[in-house]
Amino acid sequence: MSVTVDYYFTTSSPWTYLGSSRFIDLADQIGATVNVYPVAFGEIFQVSGGLPLPKRAPQRQAYRMMELKRWRDYLGIPLILEPKNFPSTAPISNQMIIAARKQGQDALALSHAILSALWAEDRNIDDPTELAAIGNATGLDGSALVEAAAVEAETYAADTKKAIAAGVFGAPSWVLPDGEIFWGQDRFELLRWRLGG
């Protein structure tokens, strides 16, 4: 029997990027149905006690950088530690993924392509032209999705409220039908274990 996983993330998260390809492989392997929910973690942090990166203590910022280096090397995944276009400040990349989801297109593949564009290629995912090119390279109609993204603010807000209601507080988070949450790419092996992959 296929399992459904609610996948909450933001395209601005390096941790989501580090877990993305492994999660996609697992979902394919077990035939999971994935509900792709890019959400606004700035709003989620306000109700969950999280802080945006610049407001975190220096010790936490230093440890984050050390962990990114460790995970990059351990996984052998290309990762630009400080991309010039981070943090992403516009919702358009997230809303583009929502548009793909609502149109029945491969929102999961698009999410990985956008994450890779930022974290492996240092591309500006706030730029509609770049996003259209990323969509095209994924085999989708990038320009049409960028245009559709402009009207997805309401769904983006609703998905963020859904994440808050589910108890999500960090990215990436995978939520199973019984409400069990797996937060962070470093919990991926626990997710695999739970799903029998």
Secondary structure, 3 states (H helix, E strand, C coil): CCCEEEEEECCCCHHHHHHHHHHHHHHHHHCCEEEEEECCHHHHHHHHCCCCHHHCCHHHHHHHHHHHHHHHHHHCCCCCCCCCCCCCCCCHHHHHHHHHHHCCCCHHHHHHHHHHHHHCCCCCCCCHHHHHHHHHHCCCCHHHHHHHHCCCHHHHHHHHHHHHHHCCCCCCEEECCCCCEEECHHHHHHHHHHHCC
